[in-house]
């Protein structure tokens, strides 16, 4: 049972030491904390190069960057910079490192706890018992903790629940519209802006890991259909080598007529620039990755291709949704607000594994069986085509 805390912090540190998508999904939490403590000063600690999702956020006074693998000297420098400067640390990731940062930085902490596998087998129970023991010290140093539920609890709900200890009636937190705050936009790189013409659809094929990929030939079919509608295709990509190569591989499959309708941004856009690009699009199509969450936050009609990941945990949040859970665990197609999530067939969907072979380089049969006609139908519905 959650016990009410009357703590009124003057300085708060939010900690999200993971990827850019993990930073973006903290923004509803930050907004809720601002309503709770209108005069407090908010700082944000995250990995270097991952904090662009907070650009222009009016509630964050300062961002603090650290390496994802800091050496001893950087650890010590960060320790002395943070040491007991804050009244409260809000630890939004379950890692030991994030909790150590919170312990060093603040007098009080609330945080997320992970490592609770689903299932009732003896092996599952043993793993849960082990993770409970590993998390015991985190509970001891925290005012309040929230357990991760990778299947039933949405990550936005998980983050906002970190504040429930500060409400006498915490259930009321979710009785109003909740939105993700997209970063302020920057002007698009002139060489790309000069190629754009409306209407256009932004397509982002590249996930962080291979098991979230959609087959190349399917992208070929989708891009060909988009071009046949008289729309331009804008291929989005991160600067990562595998994303750039993926876009090249897709382009190599297109006929010359379709190719003339495609603009490849080739990893040249920053996150704020990508936001500007997406806001101008009639629709966005992408895989399970951070830019898809950005598209939803920009209020652009967003079609997200999901494989092993449960949408009930990490589906792009439809802005303005009231409640704790926008999505069903399994549905071939479900639309909530501006977001449509498509899943492949199979009773194993979603498995939350790293593909069928449970490794980063694996394929996912559920995505292999999510055929282009399903995506085209969703795009037609999103654009009233």
C-alpha positions in Angstrom: 0.0 0.0 0.0 1.3 3.4 -1.0 1.8 5.8 2.0 1.3 9.5 1.3 4.4 11.7 1.5 4.1 15.5 2.1 7.6 16.1 0.7 7.9 19.4 -1.2 11.2 19.3 -3.0 12.9 22.5 -4.2 15.3 20.7 -6.5 14.6 17.5 -8.3 16.9 15.3 -10.5 15.3 13.0 -13.1 17.6 10.1 -14.1 17.2 8.2 -17.4 20.5 6.5 -18.4 19.4 4.7 -21.5 18.4 5.5 -25.1 16.7 8.6 -26.6 13.3 6.9 -26.6 13.6 6.2 -22.8 14.3 10.0 -22.4 11.2 11.0 -24.4 8.8 8.8 -22.4 9.8 10.6 -19.2 8.2 13.8 -20.4 4.7 13.1 -19.2 6.2 12.3 -15.8 8.1 15.7 -15.8 4.9 17.5 -16.8 3.0 15.8 -13.9 5.8 16.7 -11.5 5.6 20.3 -12.6 1.9 20.4 -11.7 2.7 18.8 -8.3 5.6 21.2 -7.6 5.2 24.4 -9.7 8.1 26.2 -8.1 10.7 23.4 -8.0 13.8 23.4 -10.2 14.1 20.3 -12.4 17.4 18.9 -13.7 17.8 15.8 -15.9 20.7 13.3 -16.0 21.2 11.1 -19.0 23.8 9.7 -21.5 25.7 12.0 -23.7 24.0 12.5 -27.1 20.7 11.1 -25.9 19.1 14.2 -24.4 17.9 16.0 -27.6 14.4 14.8 -26.9 14.3 17.4 -24.1 15.2 20.4 -26.4 13.0 23.3 -25.5 11.2 21.5 -22.7 10.0 24.3 -20.5 10.1 22.3 -17.3 13.8 21.2 -17.5 16.2 23.9 -16.2 19.4 21.9 -16.8 20.5 18.7 -18.5 23.6 16.8 -17.2 25.3 14.4 -19.6 27.5 11.4 -18.7 29.1 8.6 -20.8 27.4 5.3 -21.0 30.6 3.7 -19.9 32.4 6.4 -17.8 35.9 5.9 -16.5 36.8 6.4 -12.9 37.8 10.0 -13.4 34.4 10.8 -14.9 32.6 8.9 -12.2 34.4 11.0 -9.5 33.7 14.3 -11.4 30.0 13.5 -11.7 29.9 12.4 -8.0 31.2 15.7 -6.8 29.0 17.6 -9.2 25.9 15.8 -8.0 26.6 15.1 -4.3 23.5 15.8 -2.2 22.5 18.8 -4.4 18.9 17.6 -4.7 16.0 17.0 -2.4 14.6 14.2 -4.6 15.9 11.9 -7.3 13.4 10.3 -9.6 15.1 7.1 -11.0 13.3 6.1 -14.2 15.5 3.1 -15.0 16.0 0.0 -12.9 19.7 -0.3 -13.4 22.1 -0.3 -10.4 24.0 2.6 -11.9 21.0 4.8 -12.1 20.2 4.1 -8.4 23.8 4.8 -7.4 23.5 8.2 -9.2 20.2 8.8 -7.3 21.8 7.8 -4.0 24.7 10.2 -4.5 22.6 13.1 -5.7 19.6 13.4 -3.5 18.3 13.1 0.1 15.3 11.1 -1.0 14.5 8.8 -4.0 11.7 7.1 -5.9 12.5 4.6 -8.6 11.6 1.9 -11.0 12.4 -1.8 -10.2 12.9 -4.3 -13.0 13.8 -8.0 -13.2 10.4 -9.6 -12.6 9.9 -12.2 -15.3 6.4 -13.4 -16.2 5.3 -17.0 -15.7 4.7 -19.5 -13.0 7.3 -22.2 -13.8 9.8 -23.1 -11.1 12.5 -21.5 -13.1 10.5 -18.2 -13.4 9.9 -18.3 -9.6 13.6 -18.8 -8.9 14.5 -15.9 -11.2 11.9 -13.7 -9.5 13.3 -14.6 -6.1 16.8 -13.7 -7.2 15.7 -10.4 -8.6 13.8 -9.5 -5.5 16.9 -10.1 -3.5 19.0 -7.9 -5.9 16.4 -5.2 -5.7 16.1 -5.2 -1.9 18.7 -2.5 -1.4 17.0 -0.2 -3.9 13.7 -0.5 -2.0 15.6 0.2 1.3 16.9 3.6 0.0 13.7 4.7 -1.7 10.5 6.4 -0.5 8.6 4.5 -3.2 9.2 2.0 -6.0 7.2 0.9 -9.0 7.7 -2.6 -10.5 8.2 -2.9 -14.3 5.5 -5.1 -15.9 6.7 -5.7 -19.5 3.4 -7.1 -20.6 0.5 -5.4 -18.7 1.8 -1.9 -17.7 2.6 0.8 -20.2 5.9 2.5 -19.7 4.3 6.0 -19.5 2.0 4.7 -16.6 5.1 3.1 -15.0 6.9 6.5 -14.9 4.0 8.6 -13.8 3.3 6.1 -10.9 6.6 7.1 -9.4 4.7 10.2 -8.2 1.7 8.4 -6.7 3.2 8.5 -3.2 2.9 12.3 -3.3 -0.9 12.2 -3.9 -3.6 11.4 -1.3 -5.7 10.0 -4.1 -3.1 8.7 -6.6 -5.8 7.1 -8.9 -6.8 10.6 -9.9 -3.5 11.1 -11.7 -4.8 9.2 -14.8 -8.2 10.9 -14.9 -7.0 13.6 -17.3 -5.4 13.7 -20.7 -1.7 12.7 -20.7 0.7 13.7 -23.5 4.3 13.2 -24.5 6.2 16.4 -25.1 8.1 16.4 -28.4 11.3 18.4 -28.5 11.2 21.9 -30.1 11.9 21.7 -33.8 14.9 23.0 -35.6 15.1 24.1 -39.3 15.7 21.2 -41.6 19.1 20.9 -43.3 18.8 23.2 -46.4 20.0 20.5 -48.8 17.1 18.2 -47.7 14.6 21.0 -47.3 15.1 22.0 -51.0 14.1 18.5 -52.1 10.8 18.3 -50.1 7.4 18.9 -51.6 4.0 18.2 -50.1 2.3 15.9 -49.5 5.0 13.5 -48.2 5.1 10.5 -45.9 8.1 9.9 -43.6 9.3 6.3 -43.5 11.8 5.1 -40.9 12.9 1.5 -41.6 15.8 1.2 -39.2 15.5 -0.1 -35.6 18.3 -0.3 -33.1 18.4 -4.1 -33.4 17.9 -6.5 -36.3 15.0 -8.5 -34.7 12.8 -5.5 -35.1 13.3 -5.2 -38.8 10.7 -5.5 -41.5 11.7 -7.4 -44.7 13.4 -5.3 -47.5 10.9 -6.5 -50.2 8.0 -5.3 -48.0 9.5 -1.8 -47.8 9.9 -1.9 -51.6 6.2 -2.6 -52.0 5.2 0.0 -49.5 7.3 2.8 -51.0 6.1 1.9 -54.5 2.5 2.2 -53.4 3.1 5.6 -51.7 4.8 7.0 -54.8 1.9 5.7 -57.0 -0.4 8.0 -54.9 1.6 11.0 -56.0 3.1 11.4 -52.6 6.8 11.9 -51.8 8.6 9.4 -49.6 11.1 10.8 -47.1 13.4 8.0 -45.8 14.5 8.7 -42.3 17.6 7.2 -40.7 19.9 7.6 -37.7 23.6 8.2 -38.5 24.3 4.6 -37.5 26.1 2.6 -40.2 23.5 -0.2 -40.3 20.6 2.3 -40.7 22.3 4.1 -43.6 23.1 0.8 -45.3 19.5 -0.3 -44.8 18.2 2.7 -46.6 20.6 2.1 -49.4 19.5 -1.5 -49.7 15.8 -0.4 -49.9 16.6 2.3 -52.6 18.5 -0.3 -54.6 15.2 -2.3 -55.0 13.2 0.6 -56.3 12.5 1.2 -60.0 13.6 4.6 -61.4 10.1 6.1 -61.4 9.6 5.4 -57.7 13.2 6.4 -56.9 12.5 9.9 -58.2 9.8 10.2 -55.5 12.1 9.4 -52.7 14.3 11.7 -50.5 16.9 9.9 -48.4 17.8 12.0 -45.3 20.8 9.7 -44.9 21.2 10.3 -41.2 21.8 14.1 -41.7 19.0 15.3 -39.4 19.2 15.9 -35.7 16.3 14.8 -33.4 14.8 18.4 -33.3 15.1 18.5 -37.2 13.5 15.1 -37.5 10.6 16.5 -35.4 10.2 19.4 -37.8 10.2 17.0 -40.8 7.6 14.7 -39.2 5.3 17.6 -38.2 5.0 18.5 -41.9 4.2 14.9 -43.1 0.7 13.6 -43.8 1.7 10.3 -42.2 4.6 8.4 -40.7 5.4 4.7 -41.0 8.1 3.1 -38.8 9.3 0.2 -36.8 9.6 -0.2 -33.1 12.1 2.5 -32.4 12.5 5.9 -30.7 11.6 8.0 -33.9 8.2 6.3 -34.0 7.6 7.6 -30.5 8.7 11.0 -31.6 6.2 10.8 -34.6 3.3 10.1 -32.2 4.4 12.9 -29.9 4.3 15.3 -32.9 0.6 14.4 -33.4 1.3 13.1 -36.9 -0.7 10.0 -38.0 1.7 7.3 -37.0 1.8 3.6 -38.1 4.0 1.5 -35.9 5.1 -2.0 -36.9 5.5 -4.1 -33.8 7.0 -7.6 -33.5 8.3 -9.1 -30.2 7.7 -5.9 -28.2 4.4 -5.8 -26.2 2.5 -2.6 -27.3 0.9 -2.6 -23.9 4.4 -1.8 -22.5 6.1 0.3 -25.1 3.6 1.3 -27.8 3.8 5.0 -28.8 1.5 6.9 -26.5 -1.5 8.5 -28.2 -1.4 12.1 -27.0 -4.3 13.2 -24.9 -5.2 9.6 -23.9 -7.0 9.4 -20.6 -6.3 6.3 -18.5 -3.4 3.9 -17.8 -3.4 1.6 -20.9 -4.2 2.6 -24.5 -3.5 -0.8 -26.1 -4.4 -4.5 -26.2 -1.6 -7.0 -25.8 -2.4 -8.6 -29.2 -4.3 -7.3 -32.2 -3.4 -7.4 -35.8 -4.4 -3.7 -36.0 -5.4 -1.3 -33.3 -5.8 2.5 -33.6 -5.9 4.9 -30.6 -5.9 8.6 -31.4 -3.2 9.3 -34.0 -1.4 6.0 -33.5 -2.0 2.7 -35.3 -0.1 -0.4 -34.1 0.2 -3.3 -36.5 1.3 -6.8 -35.3 2.0 -10.0 -37.2 0.1 -13.2 -36.6 0.9 -16.0 -34.1 0.0 -17.0 -30.6 3.5 -16.2 -29.5 3.0 -12.5 -30.4 4.3 -10.6 -28.5 7.0 -12.7 -26.9 9.3 -9.9 -25.6 12.3 -11.9 -26.8 15.1 -10.7 -29.1 13.4 -12.3 -32.1 12.8 -16.0 -32.7 16.3 -17.0 -31.8 16.4 -14.6 -28.8 19.5 -12.7 -30.0 20.0 -9.2 -31.4 20.8 -10.5 -34.9 17.7 -12.7 -35.1 14.8 -12.3 -37.4 11.2 -12.2 -36.1 8.6 -14.4 -38.0 5.8 -12.2 -36.7 7.3 -9.3 -38.7 8.0 -11.5 -41.7 4.3 -12.3 -41.8 3.1 -8.7 -41.4 2.5 -8.2 -45.1 2.6 -4.9 -47.0 -1.1 -4.9 -47.7 -1.8 -4.6 -44.0 0.4 -1.5 -43.7 -1.0 0.0 -46.9 -4.6 -0.4 -45.5 -3.6 1.3 -42.3 -1.9 4.1 -44.3 -5.1 4.5 -46.4 -7.2 4.8 -43.3 -4.8 7.3 -41.6 -4.8 9.6 -44.7 -8.4 9.0 -45.7 -7.1 7.8 -49.1 
